[in-house]
Amino acid sequence: MTFREIGRELGISMQRVHKIYKCALKKLSHPRNKDKWRKILETIAEMEKEKAKSDSNTLD
């Protein structure tokens, strides 16, 4: 989805969507959030493993 499409959907300008995006990336990349991201990524990886397990079980 493009910034223009998102802006149209939310009723805001493409520039405003881009500004929000840049601000969010800045906040997410802050070092204090490193541990939070590590936990999130570990959780996602575990969920993907469980999904792969269940998918392989349904194929049998």
HELIX and SHEET records of a PDB file:
HELIX    1   1 PHE A    3  LEU A   10  1                                   8    
HELIX    2   2 MET A   14  LEU A   28  1                                  15    
HELIX    3   3 PRO A   31  ASN A   33  5                                   3    
HELIX    4   4 LYS A   34  LEU A   59  1                                  26    
END                                                                             
